[in-house]
């Protein structure tokens, strides 16, 4: 198992048409989002316009949530769906997706047919055990508060906006503290 502590200084932030996006992690290492050659990518974006369109990503599946603020989404001109903070929605990157609302999101992109994954929200107040896909990759993002995590024999403390990248993950990890967390798991 490899446990890497990521702080905002490790993230890559770029501008997009409706705000800024911060790449938390990408695989394989060295992949470039703009080249669309990645297996998976985790990011958090600020949406600074009242309405915006998502970038088409036809080769990817997406899982999205908000960390702050509500987001209303419509895919392919269909019904509107409201996402409140820490609610998760999955959809095809090929969908024509329009959104309303200013927010900060949490976004996992997975190359269709090559990688699967899931995102779950956790709100520990004390000690909680989180199940992982053993041997795969996970990223635990601390949206608010702080936690100490125990993975195998390693211990790491995360403050708000910090992450733990866990490669060759154990079957579970334990978190202690009070926080709002997003757990992304990527597997084949």
PyMOL commands that set and color helices and strands:
alter all, ss='L'
color gray80, all
select helices_A, chain A and resi 8-10+33-35
alter helices_A, ss='H'
color red, helices_A
select strands_A, chain A and resi 2-6+12-16+19-27+40-47+51-53+60-68+71-75+80-83+89-92+97-100+103-111+116-122+125-131+137-151+154-158+163-167+172-187
alter strands_A, ss='S'
color yellow, strands_A
deselect
rebuild
show_as cartoon
